[in-house]
Structures are given as C-alpha cells and as structure tokens.
Amino acid sequence: MNLLIIAPCLLSPFYVYRGPKEKEYETARLLRELMGDLSEDWQVLAYPCPEFELVGWPRPPMGRESFERLGMREKVQVIVDFIGRIITEEKPERIVFLGVKGSPTCGVFHTTSNDPDSFDYGLIPAFFYMDKERRIEESRKVVEGFGFQTKKGPGLLFEELMKRFPEAEFLEFDKERIDESFMEIKSALKNRDTSGKI
C-alpha cells in the first residue's frame, strides 16, 4: 500500500481561513480528479485541519508565529500522533505528504510569517461574524497591514512531520501556479510506479 497524506483544504476548499475563492475551487477540482486516477495501491488520508482545530472557522489570516503563540504546537502533536498511529498500523511502502505553499501550519518548503507582538488577536472573533465578501476584503487588509511575509521553511505541522517521518516524500502545492503545480504533483506520484498508472 502507498499512502498519500494531504492537507484537507486542498480537497475541501471550505477549510480555507477566509472561505474559498476561485483558486481554491480549481485546486480542489484538479486534486479530486487526481485522486480518481490513483491506482488501487493508493490510500488517501486527509488529516484534521490544525488551524480549524485551534481557532475554528472562519478566521483571519495569521502567520506561523501567531499560531504558535495561541498553542498550535500542542494541536500539531495530536495530529502527528494520529498520522503516526496510522503509519505504524498500516505499514505503507510509500508515504507522500502533500502540503500547501505559504501555509503557517501546512507549508512544506514555504510558510507565512508575522510579528506575533503586533498582530491583533481581536480579529479572531471579529472574523467569525463577517460575511464572505467582507472577510475576503478584510483578509487583504490584514495581510497588508500586519506585514505578512512568505519565508522559506515548513509550517508548524510539517516541521514536526519532517522530523518524525524523514523517510517520507514531501510535496507542496502552490495555489498561485495551479496547473504547473498539479502536473508536478501528478508526475511525482507517478514516479517509481512501473505500471504506468499513478
């Protein structure tokens, strides 16, 4: 058995902090299509969204440091233990993790960073009461106003996953390059499969 472990927002765009936009819908559509093309050797695990588990939904954009201040490391441990138990019991031959470029938790090679001392944590309950149109507009203002930056390095969850499962493969989906990213993921999953199937 091969196991693809995927960030849940890539398959179901409604987990995205502000609610889905067109790029999230398109990403989910393509990846669901990819799931349908997987050979019978593959199983898929979409783990619980750590940001949803900690803060709920909807929520304002936040960087890695703000999530860490709110206690994300403890949530991450619970999710990593869950994944580890599945890997231990199922013993997959191949393990592939698929994260999201720029995610403060599920970024693989790129995460979002912010200054946790200047962030307005009062935005968390405020976002809960906003409708989708206003959340999208306010999200843009929050990102600009609090100096969010994309930096090299993993998000909080993937940092722990990489430590715990160094033998696994790690892939990152870039929602700003949907078509190219989709083809890269498809090619990486097909790699090492002699049947010609994914």
Secondary structure, DSSP 8 states (H G I E B T S, - for coil): -EEEEE-HHHH-GGGSTT---HHHHHHHHHHHHHHHHS-TTEEEEE---HHHHHH-SS-----HHHHHHTTHHHHHHHHHHHHHHHHHHH--SEEEEEEETT-TTT-SSEEEE--TTTS-TTHHHHHHTS-HHHHHHHHHHHHHHTT-EEEES--HHHHHHHHH-TTSEEEEE-TTSHHHHHHHHHHHHHTT-TTS--
